[in-house]
């Protein structure tokens, strides 16, 4: 059994880089501080799936977005 809270009880924060073009990402900073895992989701689909990334995975995702964004 996991003690990790479900997606509905997590505080999600919109990325400061998200613009008004519908390309919005949210992350859960409190969860990251508590567990070291980075939770990422599409803000347009809050009840949909989310990604769970390690620090290295999150860093790779950010670098990829910088190169292709």
N, C-alpha and C positions, 0 to 999 in steps of 0.2 A: 504494500500500500504506500502511495506517495503522499508526502505532506505538502507537495507543491499545490498552491491554490489553482483553481480552475480559471480559464480565460475570462470569465465574467467577473471574478472578484479581483482581478489584476487592474492596477491603475495604468492606463495606456497614455502615452504622450506623443503628440504629432511631431515629426521631425521639423526642425527649424528650416530645413532646406526644401520642404514640401511647398509647392506653389499652388496657384489657383487653377492649374491645368488638369487637375484630377489625378496627378501622380503623387499621391500622399502615402507615406509610410508612418506607422506608429511603432513605438517600442515600449518596453516595460522596465524603466530604470530601477524601480524598487526590487523587482525580481532579480535583475542583474546584480545589484548590490548584495542581495541575500544568498544567491546561488552561484553566481559567476556565469550563468547562462544568459544569452541575449535572446529575448523573444521579440519577433518582428511580425507585423501583420499589415494588411492592406486596409487603410482607414475606411475605404468605401464598402468593405465587407467585414464589419466587426464580429459577426457571428461565424465567419468562415475560418479556415485553417490559419495557423501561424507557424512561422519557422522558429526552431530552437537551435541557436548557434553557439559554438564555443567562442572564446575571445578571438582565436585565430580565424575562425569562419566568418565572424562579423567583420574583422579587419579586411579579410579578402573580399567580402561583399562590398564594403565601402570603396576599396581600391578599384574594383571592377566598375562600380557606378561612376567613379571619377573619370575613368578612361573612356567609358561608353555613354556617358550622360550628356 
